[in-house]
Amino acid sequence: MKEEIGTRCWPDRPSARAEVFAFIETFYNRRRLRKHPGWGYLTPLEIRQRHEQGHALTA
């Protein structure tokens, strides 16, 4: 995460939490690939969507 968001100081804890949360939700979970063949090089969001679709099909 340090490589992508950098190391910096925020004015307060809520600002830091909000920016880190936004980074995780908008970049990491949607665009960054898992660099492991066991996960099929999918993003966490894609894995979650496939998991939910699998459960919807069996229910």
Secondary structure by P-SEA (a helix, b strand, c coil): ccccccccccccaaaaaaaaaaaaaccccccccccccccccccaaaaaaaaaaaaaaac
